[in-house]
Every structure is written in C-alpha cells, then in structure tokens.
C-alpha cells in the first residue's frame, strides 16, 4: 500500500510578508498585484491561527454555505476553517492519505456503517487507493456528528494511487472521477460507487509518455485533468519547469482540447475559475496552480490563451511553497467570492498552510 509520507526532514519555514505598491495603482480589474494572507499553519508564528492537524494540506472544498473542508494528507484527517481561517470544532478522520475532496449535495453515494446509512456529503480520495465518504449520521455517534469517513471504494489491490477527485451531475446520473496517478488513468464511479466505463475513456491522444492524471476538477460542467510526470515507481510526481499538461474532457471522457503543455506548468494540480470581476487582470480566467514551483498561472477560459502568472505588489512572481488546492469563497462561511483560498504542504510537505490570496 502506498502512502505519501514525509520525504525530507522539515525545518520550520518563514514566509515573507508581501507589501503593497505605494502611490497610484490602476483599477483593480486591470492590475496584476496580489497579496498572500497566511490564515492557518501547523507551526507557531507562521499564520494567524495554529492547527497541528494541518500537515500537507491538499484538497479543499466548500458547499454553497459551508466552511472550507481541507484534506490533510499527512495526518489523515479533514479539518474545517471559515473564511477568516478560524478552525472549526469538527475534525474528521479519513482512511489512507487523503488528497482530493468533493462536496455531494444529492441523494446518491450512500455510505453505511454501524447500522446507519446516508449520502456522503463530503467524499475523499486517498493515496492508498480508497474513496471514502462522510455523512453526519454515519456511523451513529454520541454526541453527533460522526467524526469519521467510511470507505466506499477500495482499489488498493489494483495499485491505485488516487491524487485527485471530481464530481459531476449529468443527464445519466451522478459520477465521481478519480485521478489514478499510478495506473495513469481516470477511474469513474456511478452514484452507487460502482466502477463504470465512459464512452471517451479520458484519453488525451497526444499526452507525452510518462505523464499521468494528477489533479482533476469539474469546472462549469467540463472535467479538467492536470498531468504530472511520474517518478520511476509511478508513485509520486517529478517537479520541473515544463513538466506538466492540462486537458479538458466532457463528462463522458471525450477529449475536447489541450489547455496547456510544457512551460510554465510544473507538476500542476489545483484548478479553478476566477470570478468575472474582483480578481485583478485575471478575473474570469482559468487558474492553474503548480505544485512544483508554487506559481499560479492564468488562461483565457474560451481560447486557453496564456495570460501570465500572479505577481506580488513588488512585481515578483507570487509563490506558495507546496501549493495544492485552490478555490474561491462561497460568499458565506468560506469567505468572499473574490478571495482565492489555497491549501499547501510547504517545506517538502512536512508542514501545512491554509491561506488566501486577494487582489490589491
């Protein structure tokens, strides 16, 4: 069983404060000037809040009204934070080493344990090849809610290493899409957690040899897949400038387009779409975060033309060490819709960081 664990001894990190340009600045929707706010860290003195459970923070998701749920890969839990970074009381144990996480608002994807059953509200993929779901009443807990996710899929025997997870509701049902990095494929499951074969198969016909699905996201009804280069054991990514690709498919796995290849990608994982206004010059763009170098690149959502990368107020590239998931607030408990939130595993994944990026 593969589990991503610390690969190097971690020393405490010190993150530099970012300053804002003095003097005249162009209108917010035209500029490329952003500030990073460190909200939660596992280390003292790094962020506004400390949470020892937040180690190698990977995927993050929120419902339309919930706080952020973060998949903590190293500690095998999911921790919750509101838009200000305040830790919530609920901590959910997740089997394996969780990576991707999705919210399910429907009636499918039922999990069962302790004589109780109910639709999984938050679903996790793990590097041990399992997919687990959490329902507040499964298993029954006194006092409620439940504090553990329940395994619904176990593909460890097939060597699956799930690095990411997406969900979609289609005309034919609800489906999960899991990025199996080890076997180089996207595994698809129906609303009963049964494996299904899609018509298109999620095959990029021109994908370079040795690259595999790494991150995956449903964005506006299309499935975006981020690819990274496999190491010799096909267990972990190889970081490096130009080592990455992003392709887009329909929900049946038909290849639609190559979004980006090579530079400036570097083991890309997190993907999201910026709001139409309020996020500087990249408003309305597709954002792709690099795990390899911590940069966030932007692309036109229609043509996929590169638009550049986010910069700080002093015109340097904005870099978040160990960057994983990215997503905008819901306008409620997970923060403003114009604020980009992120999860990261800095210092070679030996620590964790949850934070926010705002346009100056």
N, C-alpha and C positions, 0 to 999 in steps of 0.2 A: 504494500500500500504506500503510495507516495503522499507525503505531506510536506508542504512548503514550510521550512523552519529557517531559523537564522543561519545565514551563510557566512557571516563575518561577525566578529565581536564588535558590539556597538559602543561608541563613545558618545557622551551627551552632545547634542547639537546646539548650536547657537544660530538663530535666524535673525538676519539683519532687518531692522525696521526700514520701511520704504518711505521716502519723503515725497511730498507733493511739490510740483513745479510752482515757483513763485511767479507773480506777475500775471500777464494776460494769458488766457488759455482759450482755444477755440471751443465752439459749442460741444457739449458732452457727446453728442452722437457723431461727431466728426473726428474726435481725438483718439489717440492710442496711448492712454496713460491710465494705469490701473494700480490699485493698492491691495496688498495681501493682508488679511486680518487673521492672526492665529487665535482660534477660539478654544480648542481643547487639545491637550497633549498628555502623553503618559508621563512626561518629565516635568519637574517643578520649574517654574520661571520661564517657560517657553511660550505659554499661551495664557489666556485669561482664566481658563479652568484646567484642572488636572484630573485625569481619569486613568488609573493604572490598567484598566481593561482595554484601552485604546492602543493596541500594538499591531502594526502593519494593517492599518485601516484601509479596506479595499473598496468594495462596492458600497453605494449609498442610494437610498430611495425614500420617497415620501408619498403618501396618498395625497388626495386633494386637500386634506385638512390636518394630517398627522405631522408630528415632528420627524426629523430625519432618523432613519434606521441605518446604521453603519455595520457592515460585516467586518469583524475584527479577526483577521486571518490567523494571527499567532496565538491569540487567547481563546479562539473557538467560541466566541460569543457575538451577539449583536447588541450594541449599545445605542441609546437614543438621545438625541440632542435637539433642542429647539433652535430657532434661527439666531439666537444670541449665543448659542453654544452651551447653554445650561444643561448639564446631564440630567436625564430623567431617571426615575427610580427603577423602572423595569430594565433588567438585563436578561437576555435570552440565550441559553446555551444552544450551540449549533454543532451537530456531529461533523467531524472532519475538520478541515481548514477552510472556512468559508471564503468565497471570492465574490461572485455576483449575487445580487439580491433584487427581487422584483416585488411589486405590490399586486395583489389579486383582489379585485372588488366584486367578483362574480360568485357563482354558486358551485363552480367546479373545483378541481384539485383538492378533493376531500382527504384529510389525514385522519387516522384513527389511532387511539392509544387509551389504555385504562378504561375501556368500555365506552368511551366517548368518541364522537366523530364530528367533523365540521370542515368547511372550506378553509384552506390555508390562506391567511391574509397576507403573510409575507413568506416568500419562498426563496430558499438559498441553494446555490450550487457550491460544491466543495471540491478541493483538490484530491480527495480520496475517492472520487467518482460517484458520490452520492448527491441526491437532491432531497432537501428536507423542507417541511412546511410548518408554519406556526399558526395556531388558532388559539384565541384566549381561553377556550374551554377544553383544550385537548393537550395533555391529559387533564382530568379534573384536578384542581389544585386548591388547597385551603391555606391562606386566602387566595382567591383568584387575582390576577390572571395566571395562566400557565407560564412557566419560565423556561420551557424547553421546546425546541423544534423537533419534529418527528420525521424520521427517514421515510421517504415515499418511493425513491428510486435508488437502487444500488447497482452500479455498473463497474464496481471495483475489479471484479473478475476479468472484465474485458480490458482492464488497464486504463480506463477513462480517467482523465485529469481535467476536471471542469474549471476553466479560468473565468468564465463569464456566463450570464444568463439574461435572456429577454423573454417577454411575454406578449402575446397578441390575441385579440378577439377578432375572428374572421367570420365570413358567412357560413362556414362549415364547422365552426366551433372555436374553442379557446385552446391555445397551444403554448408550450414552453420551448425555448430554443437554447440549448446549452452548448457552449464552445468547448469541445474536447480537444485540448491542445496536444495531448499525447498521440492520439489517433488521427489528428488532422482533419476533423470533420465537425459538422454541426449536428448534434443529436436533437430530435424533435419528439415531443411528448404531447398527447392529447389531454383533455380535461380529466381523464381518469389516471393520469400518469403512465399511460401505455405508450410504448415507442411506436412511432408512425414513420412511414416513408413519404417524403414530399415529392411532388412531380418534378421539381427542378434540382433537388439534391444539394443545393447550396454549393455549387461548384463554380469557381472563378476559372475560366478556361486558360488564362494566361498567368496564373499565380506562379511566382518563382518557386523552384524546388526548395524544400526545406523550410517553407513558411506554413504556419498553421493558425487556425482561428484562436484568437487571444481574448479580445473583447467583443461584446455583441450588445446591440441596443436597438429597440424599436423606437424609431423617430418618425412621427407623423405617418404611421402605418407601413413604413418600409423597414426592413431589417438591415442594419448596417453592421458589417463584420470588420473588425480590426485584426490584422495578421501580424505576427511577430516571427522572427527566426528561431527555430528550435535549436537547443543545445544537443550534444551528442546523444544524450539519453531521451531526447524529446520530452523532457520534464519541465524545463524552465526556458525562459526567453534569453536570447543573446541581444544585449543592448549595443547600439552602434548607429552612427549617423547614416541615414538612408535605409536602415534595416526595418522596413515596415510597409504595409499597404492597407488600404481601406476600400472595401467594395460594398455595393448595395444590392439587395435582393428584394423580391416581393415575398409575401408570407408563405408562398408555396415553394420557395427556394429557387425561383428562376433568377438568373443573373441579369441585373439591369445595367450596371455601369461600374467601372473602376473609378472611385472617387479620387484617390491619390496613391502615388507609389514613390518609393525612394525618399530623398531629401524633401522636406525637413522631418520626415517621420523617423521615429526612433523608439521601437517597441511601443506602438500606440495602444491604448486601452480605453480610456474614458472618452465618451462622445455625448454631445448634447446640442440643442439648438438654442441660440440666444434669443431673447425677446425682441420684438420688432423695434422697440426703442428703449433707451436707457442703458445700453451697454457699449457706449462709445462707437467707434467706427465699425465694430463687429456686430452691431445689432442686426438680428435676423440671419446671422451666419451659422453654418455648421462649425462647431468647435470640436477639435480632436486633441486630447491630451496625451503627451508622450510619457510613458513610464521611464524610458531610457534616459532622457535628459531633463525631464520636468517642465518642458515648454508646452504651451497651448497654442495650436495653430488653427487658423480660421479659413473657411472655404465658402464660396458662394453656394447657397443651398440649391440653386437651379442648375448652374453650369459647372459647379465644383471647381471653379477658378480659384487658385490660391489667393488669399487676401493678406497673408502675413501672420505674424505671431504677436501675442500680447506683450506689451512692454511696461516697464515701470515709469514713474514720473521723471526719472533721470535718463530715460531713453534706453535703458538696458533691457535685455530680454527678461521677462518675468519667468522665474524658475521656481518650481516647487519640488523639492527633493523627494523622490519616491512617489510621484503623483499617480494615483489610481482613478477613482471615480470622480465625475464632475456632474453637476446638475443645478438648476435654478430653483429658488424657493417657490413655494406654492401660494404665497400671499397670505398665509395663515401661520400655523405653528412652525413651519420650516423656513420662514423668513420671506423677505421681499422677492418678487418675481424678477427683479433686475439684479439680484445678487447671485453670483456664481459660487456655489459651495463645492468643497472638494474633500476627499479622503486621501491620505498618503501614508506610506511606510518609509519615512526618511532613515538615513544612515544605514543603508543596506537592509531595509525592512526590520531593523531592530527596535524601532520606535514607531509611534503613531502620531498623526496630526489630522485634526478636522478644522477646516477654516473656511474663509470666504474671500472672494475677490470682487471688488467694486470699481466701477469707472470713476475717475476723478472729474 
